[in-house]
Amino acid sequence: MRMFNLSALLLCIGLLSGCIGDDIIMDTVEENLRISASIDTLGVGDTYQFEAIYTNNVGQEESTNIDWSSSDENLLRIDAQGLATGIAQGSVSVTANVNLADKTVTDVFDLHIADNTVVAAPQNRNGALRTTSSYVLQGNFVLRPDGDDLVLSFDDSYRASSSLPGLYLYLTNNPQTTSGAYEIGKATSFSGSHTYTIPGGDATLEQYTHVLFFCKPFNVKVGDGAFEE
Amino acid sequence: MQRFIILLFCLLVLNIQWAEAGGWPQPKGNGYFKLYQWWVVADQHFTDAGRIDPNVTSGIFNTSLYAEYGFTDRITAVANIPLFSRAYFNNTISGTTGATLIPGESINSIGDIDLGIKYGLITKGPVAISATVLFGLPLGNERGGSEGNLQTGDGEFNQMLQLDAGTGFKIGKLPAYANAYAGINNRTEGFSDEFRFGIEAGVNLFNNRLWAIGRLYGIQSLQNGDLNQGINSTSVFANNSEHLTFSPEFAYSITDKWGVSASFGTALSGRIIFANPSYSVGVFFNLR
């Protein structure tokens, strides 16, 4: 009976000591505001609806009041909803502000006012990977539109450790966590150039600030790369 | 003969787990049974470069039955059966907002079972040598949790051939022994095969009541498996895991048949495996 009790005690140790606890990570990032506009030139008398993405101090997209302003009201007027109207020819800056309790987050977009509106071709977004762990991760990448889809390409300089089980890629506004990130999928290549296709509608070109490499089974960040501004 | 008896006693009293069964088979009709709890809780792991990186705190708890039974004086059946295996990882909490970013999860199941036969090649003389064939049955859960990243088993059927050599001696008046083993573990499902090795030595203290044992053992991957993108296993089940571990143990005989043991293991080096110490406590019974 005594040994039975000891055996039961062993089982209890297993059950009780295996309780799920909490691991706290520091995931604070700078608030960010990005004007997303596909226009080079606005025609005099034409209008254009500006939009901006605001992400808070943990990188989550958040709806908030954005103050829109023009650097020269004689050239461009813009209302509180970001609807701009070309007034006269010249160069002007559109500023978006989000006022927080202790600071103001700002983004500025430059454009020309001319006779006709000229839509800009979407700009590819570039970046370079860096490891934030002891695992190898390096290389340059480009995010570009491809029809309705996005394509994330890595060049020949790309290297990643193949030793990790379950290495995954994400697009994120907070490189400290996969929370709120868009999961591209499991890494399919560990050296050289290759691409990943992101279906249209899943993400937009300007939506995220970083590429994140994360080992899902170990729940550990491997590295990241910021898109150049 | 006295030396052989000492060696035999070692075998019966030791905290025997699979790799530490030693070079001596059980005599016919005799057996050794041990119910033990083994666990590791890890917030760091060895990387592929052998460095230590942090990870979300994860744990594995196995309540297992280890058994040896001598069918003949040379042939011993051995089994290691994780009756209850629990794996978990912690919640990941935002230090900024306090929100749960990744909820912790756990799974409970039976673990992978090892069954095998030990054959005594040389059972008399100064050195006892035995050969063991082991079959690892993948009865644990290799893809538990919402993301398939919790395991109580590796999901592969492996076969291991192991040779053990042991000898008994005295340190002063104290009985002592030493054992060494080496084995090849053939793994399936894309896992790399492994070379396993170990040495151990023990000395008997306090009138045959207490055995103090030191072990040094390791696993070397042969790196002949698939790349890890097809494998989701981590913790102690990852592919191409390697380690060199030091593990002291104490086994105390309460009666002639019953006893208790406790040990811990700390990896001196490793690759793709948890880096925190593991612990084990158990109750053993000698059938004579």
Chai-1 contact restraints between the chains, C-beta under 6 A:
chainA,res_idxA,chainB,res_idxB,connection_type,confidence,min_distance_angstrom,max_distance_angstrom,comment,restraint_id
A,M3,B,V283,contact,1.0,0.0,6.0,A-B,restraint_1
A,L6,B,V283,contact,1.0,0.0,6.0,A-B,restraint_2
A,S7,B,L35,contact,1.0,0.0,6.0,A-B,restraint_3
A,L10,B,Q37,contact,1.0,0.0,6.0,A-B,restraint_4
A,L10,B,T63,contact,1.0,0.0,6.0,A-B,restraint_5
A,L11,B,T63,contact,1.0,0.0,6.0,A-B,restraint_6
A,I13,B,Q37,contact,1.0,0.0,6.0,A-B,restraint_7
A,G14,B,Q37,contact,1.0,0.0,6.0,A-B,restraint_8
A,G14,B,F61,contact,1.0,0.0,6.0,A-B,restraint_9
A,G14,B,T63,contact,1.0,0.0,6.0,A-B,restraint_10
A,G14,B,R86,contact,1.0,0.0,6.0,A-B,restraint_11
A,G18,B,G59,contact,1.0,0.0,6.0,A-B,restraint_12
A,G18,B,F61,contact,1.0,0.0,6.0,A-B,restraint_13
A,G18,B,R86,contact,1.0,0.0,6.0,A-B,restraint_14
A,G18,B,Y88,contact,1.0,0.0,6.0,A-B,restraint_15
A,I20,B,Y88,contact,1.0,0.0,6.0,A-B,restraint_16
A,I20,B,N90,contact,1.0,0.0,6.0,A-B,restraint_17
A,I20,B,G104,contact,1.0,0.0,6.0,A-B,restraint_18
A,I20,B,S106,contact,1.0,0.0,6.0,A-B,restraint_19
A,G21,B,N90,contact,1.0,0.0,6.0,A-B,restraint_20
A,D22,B,N91,contact,1.0,0.0,6.0,A-B,restraint_21
A,D22,B,I93,contact,1.0,0.0,6.0,A-B,restraint_22
A,D23,B,V56,contact,1.0,0.0,6.0,A-B,restraint_23
A,D23,B,T57,contact,1.0,0.0,6.0,A-B,restraint_24
A,D23,B,N90,contact,1.0,0.0,6.0,A-B,restraint_25
A,D23,B,T92,contact,1.0,0.0,6.0,A-B,restraint_26
A,I24,B,I93,contact,1.0,0.0,6.0,A-B,restraint_27
A,I24,B,G95,contact,1.0,0.0,6.0,A-B,restraint_28
A,I25,B,T92,contact,1.0,0.0,6.0,A-B,restraint_29
A,I25,B,G95,contact,1.0,0.0,6.0,A-B,restraint_30
A,M26,B,G95,contact,1.0,0.0,6.0,A-B,restraint_31
A,D27,B,S94,contact,1.0,0.0,6.0,A-B,restraint_32
A,D27,B,T96,contact,1.0,0.0,6.0,A-B,restraint_33
A,T28,B,T96,contact,1.0,0.0,6.0,A-B,restraint_34
A,V58,B,T96,contact,1.0,0.0,6.0,A-B,restraint_35
A,V58,B,T97,contact,1.0,0.0,6.0,A-B,restraint_36
A,S133,B,D53,contact,1.0,0.0,6.0,A-B,restraint_37
A,S134,B,T47,contact,1.0,0.0,6.0,A-B,restraint_38
A,S134,B,A49,contact,1.0,0.0,6.0,A-B,restraint_39
A,S134,B,R51,contact,1.0,0.0,6.0,A-B,restraint_40
A,S134,B,D53,contact,1.0,0.0,6.0,A-B,restraint_41
A,Y135,B,T47,contact,1.0,0.0,6.0,A-B,restraint_42
A,S161,B,D48,contact,1.0,0.0,6.0,A-B,restraint_43
A,S162,B,L227,contact,1.0,0.0,6.0,A-B,restraint_44
A,S163,B,D48,contact,1.0,0.0,6.0,A-B,restraint_45
A,S163,B,I272,contact,1.0,0.0,6.0,A-B,restraint_46
A,P165,B,N228,contact,1.0,0.0,6.0,A-B,restraint_47
A,P165,B,I231,contact,1.0,0.0,6.0,A-B,restraint_48
A,P165,B,N232,contact,1.0,0.0,6.0,A-B,restraint_49
A,P165,B,S233,contact,1.0,0.0,6.0,A-B,restraint_50
A,P165,B,T234,contact,1.0,0.0,6.0,A-B,restraint_51
A,P165,B,A238,contact,1.0,0.0,6.0,A-B,restraint_52
A,G166,B,N232,contact,1.0,0.0,6.0,A-B,restraint_53
A,T177,B,L101,contact,1.0,0.0,6.0,A-B,restraint_54
A,S179,B,L101,contact,1.0,0.0,6.0,A-B,restraint_55
A,K216,B,E147,contact,1.0,0.0,6.0,A-B,restraint_56
A,K216,B,N149,contact,1.0,0.0,6.0,A-B,restraint_57
A,P217,B,N149,contact,1.0,0.0,6.0,A-B,restraint_58
A,P217,B,N232,contact,1.0,0.0,6.0,A-B,restraint_59
A,P217,B,T234,contact,1.0,0.0,6.0,A-B,restraint_60
A,F218,B,N55,contact,1.0,0.0,6.0,A-B,restraint_61
A,F218,B,T234,contact,1.0,0.0,6.0,A-B,restraint_62
A,N219,B,N55,contact,1.0,0.0,6.0,A-B,restraint_63
A,N219,B,V56,contact,1.0,0.0,6.0,A-B,restraint_64
A,V220,B,N55,contact,1.0,0.0,6.0,A-B,restraint_65
